């Protein structure tokens, strides 16, 4: 599973980093779920002051998604050309 990270400043000027965001193809069955959860998580972090600067999206999904779906999502091995 390929993952990406996202950095931004919230409304209070704090630098926030979200790690472990899965990179999915649009045709993947979990693409929409991940996009919606990421938007909600990002807006939550953007609008509220945070104690931590670094957050794991994987841990957030672990709490919010069904465990079977979570395991299936992060067990996807779709690498092309050994990348």
Phi and psi restraints in degrees (range 20) as a CNS / XPLOR table:
assign (resid 1 and name C) (resid 2 and name N)
       (resid 2 and name CA) (resid 2 and name C) 1.0 -86.6 20.0 2
assign (resid 2 and name N) (resid 2 and name CA)
       (resid 2 and name C) (resid 3 and name N) 1.0 138.0 20.0 2
assign (resid 2 and name C) (resid 3 and name N)
       (resid 3 and name CA) (resid 3 and name C) 1.0 -127.3 20.0 2
assign (resid 3 and name N) (resid 3 and name CA)
       (resid 3 and name C) (resid 4 and name N) 1.0 153.2 20.0 2
assign (resid 3 and name C) (resid 4 and name N)
       (resid 4 and name CA) (resid 4 and name C) 1.0 -125.5 20.0 2
assign (resid 4 and name N) (resid 4 and name CA)
       (resid 4 and name C) (resid 5 and name N) 1.0 173.3 20.0 2
assign (resid 4 and name C) (resid 5 and name N)
       (resid 5 and name CA) (resid 5 and name C) 1.0 -131.0 20.0 2
assign (resid 5 and name N) (resid 5 and name CA)
       (resid 5 and name C) (resid 6 and name N) 1.0 162.8 20.0 2
assign (resid 5 and name C) (resid 6 and name N)
       (resid 6 and name CA) (resid 6 and name C) 1.0 -138.3 20.0 2
assign (resid 6 and name N) (resid 6 and name CA)
       (resid 6 and name C) (resid 7 and name N) 1.0 132.3 20.0 2
assign (resid 6 and name C) (resid 7 and name N)
       (resid 7 and name CA) (resid 7 and name C) 1.0 -123.6 20.0 2
assign (resid 7 and name N) (resid 7 and name CA)
       (resid 7 and name C) (resid 8 and name N) 1.0 138.8 20.0 2
assign (resid 7 and name C) (resid 8 and name N)
       (resid 8 and name CA) (resid 8 and name C) 1.0 -158.1 20.0 2
assign (resid 8 and name N) (resid 8 and name CA)
       (resid 8 and name C) (resid 9 and name N) 1.0 168.4 20.0 2
assign (resid 8 and name C) (resid 9 and name N)
       (resid 9 and name CA) (resid 9 and name C) 1.0 -105.6 20.0 2
assign (resid 9 and name N) (resid 9 and name CA)
       (resid 9 and name C) (resid 10 and name N) 1.0 134.4 20.0 2
assign (resid 9 and name C) (resid 10 and name N)
       (resid 10 and name CA) (resid 10 and name C) 1.0 -83.8 20.0 2
assign (resid 10 and name N) (resid 10 and name CA)
       (resid 10 and name C) (resid 11 and name N) 1.0 -176.0 20.0 2
assign (resid 10 and name C) (resid 11 and name N)
       (resid 11 and name CA) (resid 11 and name C) 1.0 -66.6 20.0 2
assign (resid 11 and name N) (resid 11 and name CA)
       (resid 11 and name C) (resid 12 and name N) 1.0 -16.3 20.0 2
assign (resid 11 and name C) (resid 12 and name N)
       (resid 12 and name CA) (resid 12 and name C) 1.0 -95.9 20.0 2
assign (resid 12 and name N) (resid 12 and name CA)
       (resid 12 and name C) (resid 13 and name N) 1.0 2.9 20.0 2
assign (resid 12 and name C) (resid 13 and name N)
       (resid 13 and name CA) (resid 13 and name C) 1.0 85.2 20.0 2
assign (resid 13 and name N) (resid 13 and name CA)
       (resid 13 and name C) (resid 14 and name N) 1.0 5.7 20.0 2
assign (resid 13 and name C) (resid 14 and name N)
       (resid 14 and name CA) (resid 14 and name C) 1.0 -80.2 20.0 2
assign (resid 14 and name N) (resid 14 and name CA)
       (resid 14 and name C) (resid 15 and name N) 1.0 140.5 20.0 2
assign (resid 14 and name C) (resid 15 and name N)
       (resid 15 and name CA) (resid 15 and name C) 1.0 -85.4 20.0 2
assign (resid 15 and name N) (resid 15 and name CA)
       (resid 15 and name C) (resid 16 and name N) 1.0 121.8 20.0 2
assign (resid 15 and name C) (resid 16 and name N)
       (resid 16 and name CA) (resid 16 and name C) 1.0 -115.7 20.0 2
assign (resid 16 and name N) (resid 16 and name CA)
       (resid 16 and name C) (resid 17 and name N) 1.0 137.6 20.0 2
assign (resid 16 and name C) (resid 17 and name N)
       (resid 17 and name CA) (resid 17 and name C) 1.0 -124.1 20.0 2
assign (resid 17 and name N) (resid 17 and name CA)
       (resid 17 and name C) (resid 18 and name N) 1.0 128.0 20.0 2
assign (resid 17 and name C) (resid 18 and name N)
       (resid 18 and name CA) (resid 18 and name C) 1.0 -110.6 20.0 2
assign (resid 18 and name N) (resid 18 and name CA)
       (resid 18 and name C) (resid 19 and name N) 1.0 122.8 20.0 2
assign (resid 18 and name C) (resid 19 and name N)
       (resid 19 and name CA) (resid 19 and name C) 1.0 -110.9 20.0 2
assign (resid 19 and name N) (resid 19 and name CA)
       (resid 19 and name C) (resid 20 and name N) 1.0 169.1 20.0 2
assign (resid 19 and name C) (resid 20 and name N)
       (resid 20 and name CA) (resid 20 and name C) 1.0 62.6 20.0 2
assign (resid 20 and name N) (resid 20 and name CA)
       (resid 20 and name C) (resid 21 and name N) 1.0 42.6 20.0 2
assign (resid 20 and name C) (resid 21 and name N)
       (resid 21 and name CA) (resid 21 and name C) 1.0 -88.8 20.0 2
assign (resid 21 and name N) (resid 21 and name CA)
       (resid 21 and name C) (resid 22 and name N) 1.0 119.1 20.0 2
assign (resid 21 and name C) (resid 22 and name N)
       (resid 22 and name CA) (resid 22 and name C) 1.0 -69.7 20.0 2
assign (resid 22 and name N) (resid 22 and name CA)
       (resid 22 and name C) (resid 23 and name N) 1.0 140.7 20.0 2
assign (resid 22 and name C) (resid 23 and name N)
       (resid 23 and name CA) (resid 23 and name C) 1.0 -96.7 20.0 2
assign (resid 23 and name N) (resid 23 and name CA)
       (resid 23 and name C) (resid 24 and name N) 1.0 116.3 20.0 2
assign (resid 23 and name C) (resid 24 and name N)
       (resid 24 and name CA) (resid 24 and name C) 1.0 -123.6 20.0 2
assign (resid 24 and name N) (resid 24 and name CA)
       (resid 24 and name C) (resid 25 and name N) 1.0 151.0 20.0 2
assign (resid 24 and name C) (resid 25 and name N)
       (resid 25 and name CA) (resid 25 and name C) 1.0 -74.3 20.0 2
assign (resid 25 and name N) (resid 25 and name CA)
       (resid 25 and name C) (resid 26 and name N) 1.0 150.9 20.0 2
assign (resid 25 and name C) (resid 26 and name N)
       (resid 26 and name CA) (resid 26 and name C) 1.0 -60.1 20.0 2
assign (resid 26 and name N) (resid 26 and name CA)
       (resid 26 and name C) (resid 27 and name N) 1.0 -29.4 20.0 2
assign (resid 26 and name C) (resid 27 and name N)
       (resid 27 and name CA) (resid 27 and name C) 1.0 -80.4 20.0 2
assign (resid 27 and name N) (resid 27 and name CA)
       (resid 27 and name C) (resid 28 and name N) 1.0 -5.5 20.0 2
assign (resid 27 and name C) (resid 28 and name N)
       (resid 28 and name CA) (resid 28 and name C) 1.0 -69.0 20.0 2
assign (resid 28 and name N) (resid 28 and name CA)
       (resid 28 and name C) (resid 29 and name N) 1.0 143.1 20.0 2
assign (resid 28 and name C) (resid 29 and name N)
       (resid 29 and name CA) (resid 29 and name C) 1.0 -67.2 20.0 2
assign (resid 29 and name N) (resid 29 and name CA)
       (resid 29 and name C) (resid 30 and name N) 1.0 -21.5 20.0 2
assign (resid 29 and name C) (resid 30 and name N)
       (resid 30 and name CA) (resid 30 and name C) 1.0 -99.1 20.0 2
assign (resid 30 and name N) (resid 30 and name CA)
       (resid 30 and name C) (resid 31 and name N) 1.0 2.5 20.0 2
assign (resid 30 and name C) (resid 31 and name N)
       (resid 31 and name CA) (resid 31 and name C) 1.0 -57.8 20.0 2
assign (resid 31 and name N) (resid 31 and name CA)
       (resid 31 and name C) (resid 32 and name N) 1.0 -50.5 20.0 2
assign (resid 31 and name C) (resid 32 and name N)
       (resid 32 and name CA) (resid 32 and name C) 1.0 -64.1 20.0 2
assign (resid 32 and name N) (resid 32 and name CA)
       (resid 32 and name C) (resid 33 and name N) 1.0 -43.1 20.0 2
assign (resid 32 and name C) (resid 33 and name N)
       (resid 33 and name CA) (resid 33 and name C) 1.0 -60.8 20.0 2
assign (resid 33 and name N) (resid 33 and name CA)
       (resid 33 and name C) (resid 34 and name N) 1.0 -44.8 20.0 2
assign (resid 33 and name C) (resid 34 and name N)
       (resid 34 and name CA) (resid 34 and name C) 1.0 -66.2 20.0 2
assign (resid 34 and name N) (resid 34 and name CA)
       (resid 34 and name C) (resid 35 and name N) 1.0 -41.4 20.0 2
assign (resid 34 and name C) (resid 35 and name N)
       (resid 35 and name CA) (resid 35 and name C) 1.0 -63.3 20.0 2
assign (resid 35 and name N) (resid 35 and name CA)
       (resid 35 and name C) (resid 36 and name N) 1.0 -43.6 20.0 2
assign (resid 35 and name C) (resid 36 and name N)
       (resid 36 and name CA) (resid 36 and name C) 1.0 -66.8 20.0 2
assign (resid 36 and name N) (resid 36 and name CA)
       (resid 36 and name C) (resid 37 and name N) 1.0 -44.9 20.0 2
assign (resid 36 and name C) (resid 37 and name N)
       (resid 37 and name CA) (resid 37 and name C) 1.0 -62.7 20.0 2
assign (resid 37 and name N) (resid 37 and name CA)
       (resid 37 and name C) (resid 38 and name N) 1.0 -39.0 20.0 2
assign (resid 37 and name C) (resid 38 and name N)
       (resid 38 and name CA) (resid 38 and name C) 1.0 -65.8 20.0 2
assign (resid 38 and name N) (resid 38 and name CA)
       (resid 38 and name C) (resid 39 and name N) 1.0 -41.8 20.0 2
assign (resid 38 and name C) (resid 39 and name N)
       (resid 39 and name CA) (resid 39 and name C) 1.0 -63.3 20.0 2
assign (resid 39 and name N) (resid 39 and name CA)
       (resid 39 and name C) (resid 40 and name N) 1.0 -42.8 20.0 2
assign (resid 39 and name C) (resid 40 and name N)
       (resid 40 and name CA) (resid 40 and name C) 1.0 -65.2 20.0 2
assign (resid 40 and name N) (resid 40 and name CA)
       (resid 40 and name C) (resid 41 and name N) 1.0 -44.1 20.0 2
assign (resid 40 and name C) (resid 41 and name N)
       (resid 41 and name CA) (resid 41 and name C) 1.0 -64.0 20.0 2
assign (resid 41 and name N) (resid 41 and name CA)
       (resid 41 and name C) (resid 42 and name N) 1.0 -43.3 20.0 2
assign (resid 41 and name C) (resid 42 and name N)
       (resid 42 and name CA) (resid 42 and name C) 1.0 -64.8 20.0 2
assign (resid 42 and name N) (resid 42 and name CA)
       (resid 42 and name C) (resid 43 and name N) 1.0 -43.5 20.0 2
assign (resid 42 and name C) (resid 43 and name N)
       (resid 43 and name CA) (resid 43 and name C) 1.0 -66.6 20.0 2
assign (resid 43 and name N) (resid 43 and name CA)
       (resid 43 and name C) (resid 44 and name N) 1.0 -34.8 20.0 2
assign (resid 43 and name C) (resid 44 and name N)
       (resid 44 and name CA) (resid 44 and name C) 1.0 -62.5 20.0 2
assign (resid 44 and name N) (resid 44 and name CA)
       (resid 44 and name C) (resid 45 and name N) 1.0 -45.3 20.0 2
assign (resid 44 and name C) (resid 45 and name N)
       (resid 45 and name CA) (resid 45 and name C) 1.0 -71.2 20.0 2
assign (resid 45 and name N) (resid 45 and name CA)
       (resid 45 and name C) (resid 46 and name N) 1.0 -31.5 20.0 2
assign (resid 45 and name C) (resid 46 and name N)
       (resid 46 and name CA) (resid 46 and name C) 1.0 -70.3 20.0 2
assign (resid 46 and name N) (resid 46 and name CA)
       (resid 46 and name C) (resid 47 and name N) 1.0 -36.4 20.0 2
assign (resid 46 and name C) (resid 47 and name N)
       (resid 47 and name CA) (resid 47 and name C) 1.0 -92.2 20.0 2
assign (resid 47 and name N) (resid 47 and name CA)
       (resid 47 and name C) (resid 48 and name N) 1.0 -13.5 20.0 2
assign (resid 47 and name C) (resid 48 and name N)
       (resid 48 and name CA) (resid 48 and name C) 1.0 -119.6 20.0 2
assign (resid 48 and name N) (resid 48 and name CA)
       (resid 48 and name C) (resid 49 and name N) 1.0 143.3 20.0 2
assign (resid 48 and name C) (resid 49 and name N)
       (resid 49 and name CA) (resid 49 and name C) 1.0 -66.4 20.0 2
assign (resid 49 and name N) (resid 49 and name CA)
       (resid 49 and name C) (resid 50 and name N) 1.0 144.6 20.0 2
assign (resid 49 and name C) (resid 50 and name N)
       (resid 50 and name CA) (resid 50 and name C) 1.0 -119.6 20.0 2
assign (resid 50 and name N) (resid 50 and name CA)
       (resid 50 and name C) (resid 51 and name N) 1.0 146.4 20.0 2
assign (resid 50 and name C) (resid 51 and name N)
       (resid 51 and name CA) (resid 51 and name C) 1.0 -83.3 20.0 2
assign (resid 51 and name N) (resid 51 and name CA)
       (resid 51 and name C) (resid 52 and name N) 1.0 -35.0 20.0 2
assign (resid 51 and name C) (resid 52 and name N)
       (resid 52 and name CA) (resid 52 and name C) 1.0 -100.7 20.0 2
assign (resid 52 and name N) (resid 52 and name CA)
       (resid 52 and name C) (resid 53 and name N) 1.0 151.1 20.0 2
assign (resid 52 and name C) (resid 53 and name N)
       (resid 53 and name CA) (resid 53 and name C) 1.0 -95.0 20.0 2
assign (resid 53 and name N) (resid 53 and name CA)
       (resid 53 and name C) (resid 54 and name N) 1.0 -20.3 20.0 2
assign (resid 53 and name C) (resid 54 and name N)
       (resid 54 and name CA) (resid 54 and name C) 1.0 -122.2 20.0 2
assign (resid 54 and name N) (resid 54 and name CA)
       (resid 54 and name C) (resid 55 and name N) 1.0 130.5 20.0 2
assign (resid 54 and name C) (resid 55 and name N)
       (resid 55 and name CA) (resid 55 and name C) 1.0 -130.4 20.0 2
assign (resid 55 and name N) (resid 55 and name CA)
       (resid 55 and name C) (resid 56 and name N) 1.0 145.3 20.0 2
assign (resid 55 and name C) (resid 56 and name N)
       (resid 56 and name CA) (resid 56 and name C) 1.0 -100.8 20.0 2
assign (resid 56 and name N) (resid 56 and name CA)
       (resid 56 and name C) (resid 57 and name N) 1.0 119.3 20.0 2
assign (resid 56 and name C) (resid 57 and name N)
       (resid 57 and name CA) (resid 57 and name C) 1.0 -69.5 20.0 2
assign (resid 57 and name N) (resid 57 and name CA)
       (resid 57 and name C) (resid 58 and name N) 1.0 -29.4 20.0 2
assign (resid 57 and name C) (resid 58 and name N)
       (resid 58 and name CA) (resid 58 and name C) 1.0 -61.9 20.0 2
assign (resid 58 and name N) (resid 58 and name CA)
       (resid 58 and name C) (resid 59 and name N) 1.0 -43.9 20.0 2
assign (resid 58 and name C) (resid 59 and name N)
       (resid 59 and name CA) (resid 59 and name C) 1.0 -66.5 20.0 2
assign (resid 59 and name N) (resid 59 and name CA)
       (resid 59 and name C) (resid 60 and name N) 1.0 -36.7 20.0 2
assign (resid 59 and name C) (resid 60 and name N)
       (resid 60 and name CA) (resid 60 and name C) 1.0 -63.3 20.0 2
assign (resid 60 and name N) (resid 60 and name CA)
       (resid 60 and name C) (resid 61 and name N) 1.0 -45.8 20.0 2
assign (resid 60 and name C) (resid 61 and name N)
       (resid 61 and name CA) (resid 61 and name C) 1.0 -65.2 20.0 2
assign (resid 61 and name N) (resid 61 and name CA)
       (resid 61 and name C) (resid 62 and name N) 1.0 -34.1 20.0 2
assign (resid 61 and name C) (resid 62 and name N)
       (resid 62 and name CA) (resid 62 and name C) 1.0 -61.4 20.0 2
assign (resid 62 and name N) (resid 62 and name CA)
       (resid 62 and name C) (resid 63 and name N) 1.0 -36.9 20.0 2
assign (resid 62 and name C) (resid 63 and name N)
       (resid 63 and name CA) (resid 63 and name C) 1.0 -78.6 20.0 2
assign (resid 63 and name N) (resid 63 and name CA)
       (resid 63 and name C) (resid 64 and name N) 1.0 -31.6 20.0 2
assign (resid 63 and name C) (resid 64 and name N)
       (resid 64 and name CA) (resid 64 and name C) 1.0 -95.6 20.0 2
assign (resid 64 and name N) (resid 64 and name CA)
       (resid 64 and name C) (resid 65 and name N) 1.0 -27.1 20.0 2
assign (resid 64 and name C) (resid 65 and name N)
       (resid 65 and name CA) (resid 65 and name C) 1.0 -96.1 20.0 2
assign (resid 65 and name N) (resid 65 and name CA)
       (resid 65 and name C) (resid 66 and name N) 1.0 161.2 20.0 2
assign (resid 65 and name C) (resid 66 and name N)
       (resid 66 and name CA) (resid 66 and name C) 1.0 -62.1 20.0 2
assign (resid 66 and name N) (resid 66 and name CA)
       (resid 66 and name C) (resid 67 and name N) 1.0 139.5 20.0 2
assign (resid 66 and name C) (resid 67 and name N)
       (resid 67 and name CA) (resid 67 and name C) 1.0 -61.5 20.0 2
assign (resid 67 and name N) (resid 67 and name CA)
       (resid 67 and name C) (resid 68 and name N) 1.0 -40.7 20.0 2
assign (resid 67 and name C) (resid 68 and name N)
       (resid 68 and name CA) (resid 68 and name C) 1.0 -64.1 20.0 2
assign (resid 68 and name N) (resid 68 and name CA)
       (resid 68 and name C) (resid 69 and name N) 1.0 -42.9 20.0 2
assign (resid 68 and name C) (resid 69 and name N)
       (resid 69 and name CA) (resid 69 and name C) 1.0 -66.5 20.0 2
assign (resid 69 and name N) (resid 69 and name CA)
       (resid 69 and name C) (resid 70 and name N) 1.0 -38.9 20.0 2
assign (resid 69 and name C) (resid 70 and name N)
       (resid 70 and name CA) (resid 70 and name C) 1.0 -62.1 20.0 2
assign (resid 70 and name N) (resid 70 and name CA)
       (resid 70 and name C) (resid 71 and name N) 1.0 -46.5 20.0 2
assign (resid 70 and name C) (resid 71 and name N)
       (resid 71 and name CA) (resid 71 and name C) 1.0 -62.7 20.0 2
assign (resid 71 and name N) (resid 71 and name CA)
       (resid 71 and name C) (resid 72 and name N) 1.0 -40.3 20.0 2
assign (resid 71 and name C) (resid 72 and name N)
       (resid 72 and name CA) (resid 72 and name C) 1.0 -66.7 20.0 2
assign (resid 72 and name N) (resid 72 and name CA)
       (resid 72 and name C) (resid 73 and name N) 1.0 -39.6 20.0 2
assign (resid 72 and name C) (resid 73 and name N)
       (resid 73 and name CA) (resid 73 and name C) 1.0 -62.6 20.0 2
assign (resid 73 and name N) (resid 73 and name CA)
       (resid 73 and name C) (resid 74 and name N) 1.0 -49.3 20.0 2
assign (resid 73 and name C) (resid 74 and name N)
       (resid 74 and name CA) (resid 74 and name C) 1.0 -85.0 20.0 2
assign (resid 74 and name N) (resid 74 and name CA)
       (resid 74 and name C) (resid 75 and name N) 1.0 -0.3 20.0 2
assign (resid 74 and name C) (resid 75 and name N)
       (resid 75 and name CA) (resid 75 and name C) 1.0 -97.6 20.0 2
assign (resid 75 and name N) (resid 75 and name CA)
       (resid 75 and name C) (resid 76 and name N) 1.0 1.1 20.0 2
assign (resid 75 and name C) (resid 76 and name N)
       (resid 76 and name CA) (resid 76 and name C) 1.0 -67.2 20.0 2
assign (resid 76 and name N) (resid 76 and name CA)
       (resid 76 and name C) (resid 77 and name N) 1.0 126.8 20.0 2
assign (resid 76 and name C) (resid 77 and name N)
       (resid 77 and name CA) (resid 77 and name C) 1.0 -119.4 20.0 2
assign (resid 77 and name N) (resid 77 and name CA)
       (resid 77 and name C) (resid 78 and name N) 1.0 87.5 20.0 2
assign (resid 77 and name C) (resid 78 and name N)
       (resid 78 and name CA) (resid 78 and name C) 1.0 -120.8 20.0 2
assign (resid 78 and name N) (resid 78 and name CA)
       (resid 78 and name C) (resid 79 and name N) 1.0 75.5 20.0 2
assign (resid 78 and name C) (resid 79 and name N)
       (resid 79 and name CA) (resid 79 and name C) 1.0 -103.0 20.0 2
assign (resid 79 and name N) (resid 79 and name CA)
       (resid 79 and name C) (resid 80 and name N) 1.0 139.4 20.0 2
assign (resid 79 and name C) (resid 80 and name N)
       (resid 80 and name CA) (resid 80 and name C) 1.0 -114.0 20.0 2
assign (resid 80 and name N) (resid 80 and name CA)
       (resid 80 and name C) (resid 81 and name N) 1.0 137.3 20.0 2
assign (resid 80 and name C) (resid 81 and name N)
       (resid 81 and name CA) (resid 81 and name C) 1.0 57.6 20.0 2
assign (resid 81 and name N) (resid 81 and name CA)
       (resid 81 and name C) (resid 82 and name N) 1.0 38.0 20.0 2
assign (resid 81 and name C) (resid 82 and name N)
       (resid 82 and name CA) (resid 82 and name C) 1.0 58.1 20.0 2
assign (resid 82 and name N) (resid 82 and name CA)
       (resid 82 and name C) (resid 83 and name N) 1.0 27.9 20.0 2
